[in-house]
Amino acid sequence: MRCVQIFELGKPLQQRETALPEPGPGEIRIRIEAAGMCHSDTHYRDGIASVARLPITPGHEIAGRVDALGPGVDSVDIGDRVALHYLVTCGRCDACARGLEQFCRHGKMLGKHLDGGYAQYTVAPAHNAIPVADGVGAAEAAILMCSSATAFHALRKARLAPGDRVAVFGSGGLGLSAIQLAFACGAAQVFAVDIDPGKLATARGFGATPIDPADGPPVRQLREATGGDGVEVALEFAGLPLTQRQAVAALAVQGRAAIAGITQAPFEVDSFGDLICRETEVIGVSDHLRSELVTLMDFLHRGKLDLKGVIADTIPLDADVINQRLDALAGFRGHTRTVITP
């Protein structure tokens, strides 16, 4: 089968032919119809975040059809349309028992520890298969597995309440899902902060109020737009120390900043002015839960979430084209969401 792999950290991905993977006990093989491209994939390629081995096939937003069943699998059938929860967990450790599967002591991730979606086929535990609802396309189902799921988990961690005002820093795939989900969960107003006019226009189409840093400091704009109060919830998806500082500084009294953007650089916080004086909270966001994916698939099926407008384009399983898109993502010039269609 064809796949595109990381061979050397800091180098472009390479295309190659590998043997068709065979599912083991409790596993299924998926013929991939769509694989979303995530900013995290640039981190793996460039060595900013680690991978378990080389070569490895990246890609953790995966949807397709069940192609083969391993021994003992009776929960799905060949031909079923499924998307894959990318966290492969043991289900037995203390973290799993507490419902914290993203911290499983034995956990692995598709596209990081195990071969992922930049390929024609992949294998995964049958438990990781999320049935794709009728009327939902493969590309939508694929990006639901990460960008929408992380956004939803961030909103839940931030304890969004009906009537809250929300600022979303970064209006890419995660941010556009977060805008829609915030409104679906009762947000009174949502602000989209980004430097890309195209992304801000898309965010406006989903009902958000655009905040362009070219018009002045975002924190000042947010406070002016909220009568000086600030926002109850800030979500940071850009992964930049600057926007992380801004997310905290824009909070209202007892506001919550959920930080999901990945960076190795620290960011400064005015502990007195931004935290103590307003009793605000800074909350880390890591991945999501399988149960949240089931909820989101239902949202998508019922029209509470529109991901067609989040997908900028689809591209073939071609190393040169994929590397071009990853270069754009690494330089924060990427589209909202690009999907590979093998």
N, C-alpha and C positions, 0 to 999 in steps of 0.2 A: 504494500500500500504506500501511497505518497504521504509524507509528513514534512513539516518544517520545524527544525530543532535548533536549540541553543547548543553549539559545539564548544565555544570558547567565550568566557565572560568578556564583555566589552567589545565583542565582535558581532558582525551581522549574523542573523540566523541563516541556516543552510537548509536547502531542500534535499531530501534523500528518499530512497525506497527502503522500506523495512518489511519484515514478515508481518502477516496479519495476526494481531494479538488474539489469543484464545482465552475465553473466560474460565476462571477456576471455580471451585465450590462457592456457591452463594453470589456469583458474579454474573453480569450480563455484558454482552458486547453491543455497542451502539454504532450504527452507521450514521456518521455525523452529517447533519444538514445545515447547521449554523454554529459558529463559534465566535463569540464576541471578543473584541480586543480591548483590554483594560490597561490603564496607566501602570498598574502593577507589573504588567508584562515587560514594560521597559526597564523596571527596576531589576527584574530577574535577568534580562539580557545583558544589562550594563553592570551587573555585579553589585548594585546598591543593596539589593536584598538577596539572600542566599537561596540556592537551589540544592536539592539533595545529591544530585549527580549530574555528570555530563557524559554523553549528550542527553538532553531531555526535551520532550515536546511540551511547549508551554500552552496556555489556554485553559481557563477555568470557567468560562461561560459556554456551556455546551448543551445542544439540543439535537435530537435526531430520532431514529427509529431503532427499536430493539432488533438486533440481527442474529443473536445467538444467546443461548441460555447455558450457564454452567450447572453442574450437578446441584440438586437441591433447591433450585429456584422455581417457585410456583406463584409468585406475587405479580409477575408480568408475563406477557405472551410475546412471541415473535411478531413483529409488525407494530407493536404499541408505540405511540408517540410519547416520548419522555424528554425531560430536561434533567440535568444532573446536579444535585447538591454537591458542591466541590469538596466538602470536608468529609473525609473518610475516617470515621471514629470507631472506637472499640465498643462503646455502649456499656462498659462494665466498670470503668475506673470511677474514682470519687467525683471527678468533674462531670462526667457523663451522668452519673446518678443524681447530681444536683441540677441537671438541666443546663450545664455550661459546656456543651459539646465542643465549642470552639477552643476550649482549653484542655481537650482530651489528652491524657498523658501519652497516648500512643497514636495520636491523630496525625494524619497525612492529608495533603492537599493535591488535588488534580492540577497539573501544570506546574507544580513546585517540587513535590516529592515523587509524584507518579505522572506518567505521560498523560497529557491533556488533549485539548481540542484542536490544535493546529495540525489536523490529520484527517484522513478519511474515516478512520475507525478508532475507538478507544474502548477500554473495559473499565468497569466500576462495580462496586457492590450493588446488588438489586435494591437494597434499602435506600440507596441514594437516588433512585429514580423517582422523579416527580411527574405524575401524569400531566400531559399537556391538554388543557381544556379545549373543547370544540371551538373553532373560530379563531384560535390563537396561532399565529404563524411561528415557524421555527426560530426566526431571528428574534422575535419578541420574547419567546420563551427562554432563549439563550441568555439575553442580557438581563432578564429578570433574576437569574441565578446569582448575580453579583451586584450590579449597579443599583438595581431597585431594592434588592435585599439589604444591602449595606445602608442605603438611605432609610429604609423602614426601621432597621435595627437602631440607627442613630436617633430617629424620632422617638422610638420607644425608650431608649436610654435617657433621652432628654426630657422624658415625661411630658410630652406635648399635651396640653389641655385645651378643650374648646375655648375659643376666644383669644388664644395666645397669638402674639406677633412673632414671625419667624424670619430670620435672615439666613440665606443660603450663600455661602462663600464658595464659588466655583460652580458654573452652570453647564458642566459637561453632562455625561450620562448619569452620574449619581445625582447631581444637582437638579436636573430636570425631573427625575423621578421623585426626588425629595419635595420639590415644589408641588407636584400633583398630590403626593401622599399627605403632605401637610394640610392642604385644603380638604382632602377626603377625611382627615381626622379632626377637622373643625377649626383649623387656624383662621383667625380673622383677617390677617394680612400677611403676605409673604413677599419678601424682598430678595431679589437676585443680584448678587455682587459678582461682577466679572469684568475683565478688560476687553473681551471679544464682543464687538457689536452684534455679530451674527448670533452668538449664543444668547445675548441679552434680548434680541428680538424674538428668539424662540421661547425664552422664558416669559416674555410679555404675552406671547400667544397662549401660554398656560395659566395666565392670570397674575403673574408676579409683577411687582413694581421694580423696574430695572434701576440698579445703582452702578453707575460707571465711574471708576476712580478718576477718569479724565475730567469729571465735573467737580472734583474736590474730594477731600478725605472721606472714605466711605463711612467711618464712624460718625463724622459730623453730619453727613447726609442722612444717616439712619436716625440720629437723635432729632434732627429737624423734622423728619417725616413722622416721628412718633411723639411730637410735642415735648421733646426733651427727655422722654422716659427711657428710650432704648427698647430692645426686643426681649421677650421672655425666653426665646430659644434661638440660638445661633448654631448652625451646622457648618463645619469647615471640611471641605472636600478637596481643596487645592493642594494641600500638603506643603505649604510655604510658611515659614516663621512669621512673615509679615501678616498674612491673612489669619493666622492663628491668634496673633496678638489683637488684631482687629475684631475677631469674633468675640473675644473676652471683653474687650473695651466697649463693645456695642450693647452689652447686656443691661437690662433693666434690673431693678431691685429683685433679688432672689431669682435672677435669670440663670439659664443653664447653657453652657457652650459644649457641644458634643464634637470632639475632634476625631475625624476619620481619615483625613489626608495623611499620607505617609511621607515622612522626611526623617533624615538622621540628624538634622540640625535642631538645636534647642530654640525655644522662643521665650521671651521675657514677659513677665506679668507684673503689673503694678499691684502688689499684694495688698496695699492699703486702699488705694483709690478704686481699683477694679474688683477686688475680692471682698475685703473686710467691710468696707463702707457700704457695699450693696448686698452682702451675703450671697454672692454668686458662686456658681459651681463650674469646674472644668472637668469634663467627663471623657474618658477614652472610649473609643468604639472599635471593637474587633469583630470583623466578620458578621455572622448572623446565625440563626437557628433554622433547622429543617422545617419546623412548624411554621415559621414566618414565610417560607417559600410557598407552602400550601395556601396560606391566607392570601398572599400576593397573587397567586395564580387565579384564585377566585375573584380578586379585585379586577384583574385583567379580563377575565371572562365576562364580568358584569359591567364593564365599561368604566369602572372607577379609576382606571389607570390606562393611559394611552402611551404606548411605547413606539408606535409607528413614527411619531414625530420626533422621537429621541434618536432614531437610527438615521445617521447621515447618509450612509451608503453601504453597499456590499462589495466585496472584492473576492477574487479567486484565491485558491490555496497556492500562492506563488511567493517564493521567498523575497524576491526583489520588491514586489508591491507591498508585502507585509512589512519589510524593513523600512520602506518609505513612510508608512503610516506610524510605525513605532518611533521613528526619528521625529516626526511631527508631534507626537504625544510627549516625547521627552523634552521638547522645546516649548511645551504648552501652546502648540499651534494645531493641536489635533481637533478633529471633528467631535461632535457630541458623542456618537458611538459608531464605530465601524464594525461590520460583521463579516467574517470569512464564511463563504459558502462553498465547501469542498465539492 
